[in-house]
Amino acid sequence: MAARVSLYLEILGVACLLATARAREVNQFPEGFLLGAATSSYQIEGAWNEDGKGESIWDHMLHEHPEYGNNGDNGDVACDSYHKYAEDVQALKELGAKVYRFSISWPRILPNGDLDVINQAGIDYYNNLINLLLENDIQPVVTMYHWDRPQALQYIGGWPNPILADYFLEYARVLFDNFGDRMNKMWLTFNEPYELLKGYATTGGQAPSQKAPGIGDYLAAHTVIRAHAMAYRLYDEQYCSTQNGKVGITLNCYWFEPYDDLEESLEAQERVIQFQLGLFANPIYVDGDYPAVVRERVDNSSRAEGRPRSRLPSFTEEEKQMINGSSDFFGLNSYTTSLVKSAVVGGSPSLESDSGVQRIINFTWPGSSLIWLRVVPWGFRNIVNWVSSRYPNYPIFITDNGYPDFGGLEDEERINYYGQYLAELLKAINEDRANVIGCTTWSLLDNLEWNSGFSSY
């Protein structure tokens, strides 16, 4: 049970912070602010082959290549939330959570990825979870895709294949039909699409572990953006008037601080954000197309490599119109800060090489159990304000923020992390006037941290 309630002590610390904040009007969260916790299906559910669930790309990768995981860890059992979801809801209730962000497992609903088999047991599971959350006055926020795509769709190429957008559209329709009557607040189409791209650029780190850097990752991004927009338009046109929900997407980005005061380092700061966050945010929130700097650099590199076409695909004018404005809010995941400078990095071709930015860990900043996650509260405020200023028409929902500690039951480091980061979030809201509507912590449970296994807490 101890492994399933990692947030108990840290939320007590957060509660103390909130109590103090409410005593000072300037530090008070806005009325109706959504504070809660988040999880993902593969990381907590287990029951990987029970009750008609199909194989996911993560099931497949970690079964076929256990060496890709830490100590052979995988999500076969994980936190066993498929059987113990009522305990999860009880933990949320005891924590005083107002919202719970969880993801739906695509292969638990559509084992083959398509409508030829619709798994009623999977639909029943999520209906039971949603109903229990509502009975306890906890608002469900559903992520449609948190990386565990049906393996059956990998056999036709996965996200680099543009037909996957059509498969995702039909999957979204099933979710709207079965859960939308009670999901009258927020849907998230994709979680951190930038991270899923790595499954088409590297071996072992991200499923499906297909190594096609600088090509497969851009093709995947192109399909994911189209899939998101198609699902958004479907909801807007056929469901919104009766279900009254909101649809968005969760994008992830660090704050990137220039390594020095050189102009090229300042340019690198902007460029790295555009290659990570802007790759998805610019089409959705600005003008329906990729950032100019991304388009220019990938096109130029492709020509220099002697290619007859750019490695970065182009949207049609019709697609640009469909994509532009295809979100009701901005989901943001952010944990840390990194230094950056202009440099030749990565192999050729690759997204890293195209960006021309070197990321540098500053080891003088406090650390965590993950080497890349340094505790830099002011950086959190900076990235929130960057998003707020670049995409001013969209409220921001912090969908992930958290700290992996070293396994101690006292959780002091995590409590300190949340205290400092929430304090900076309050400054962004109340001093900088960023329109932030909620924050869900990662994570409710000590879960499987993907290929890091159970080594992070």
Secondary structure as UniProt FT lines:
FT   HELIX           2..4
FT   TURN            6..7
FT   HELIX           8..22
FT   HELIX           25..27
FT   TURN            31..32
FT   STRAND          34..38
FT   HELIX           41..44
FT   TURN            48..49
FT   TURN            51..52
FT   HELIX           57..64
FT   HELIX           66..68
FT   HELIX           70..72
FT   TURN            75..79
FT   HELIX           81..95
FT   STRAND          99..103
FT   HELIX           106..109
FT   TURN            111..112
FT   TURN            115..116
FT   HELIX           120..135
FT   TURN            136..137
FT   STRAND          139..145
FT   HELIX           151..154
FT   TURN            155..157
FT   TURN            159..160
FT   TURN            162..163
FT   HELIX           164..179
FT   TURN            180..182
FT   STRAND          186..191
FT   HELIX           193..196
FT   HELIX           197..200
FT   TURN            207..208
FT   TURN            213..215
FT   HELIX           216..238
FT   HELIX           240..243
FT   STRAND          246..252
FT   STRAND          255..258
FT   HELIX           263..273
FT   HELIX           274..278
FT   HELIX           279..281
FT   HELIX           282..287
FT   HELIX           292..304
FT   TURN            305..306
FT   HELIX           317..323
FT   TURN            324..325
FT   STRAND          330..333
FT   STRAND          337..342
FT   HELIX           351..355
FT   STRAND          357..360
FT   TURN            363..364
FT   TURN            371..372
FT   HELIX           377..390
FT   TURN            392..393
FT   STRAND          396..400
FT   TURN            409..410
FT   HELIX           412..430
FT   STRAND          436..442
FT   HELIX           450..452
FT   TURN            453..454
//
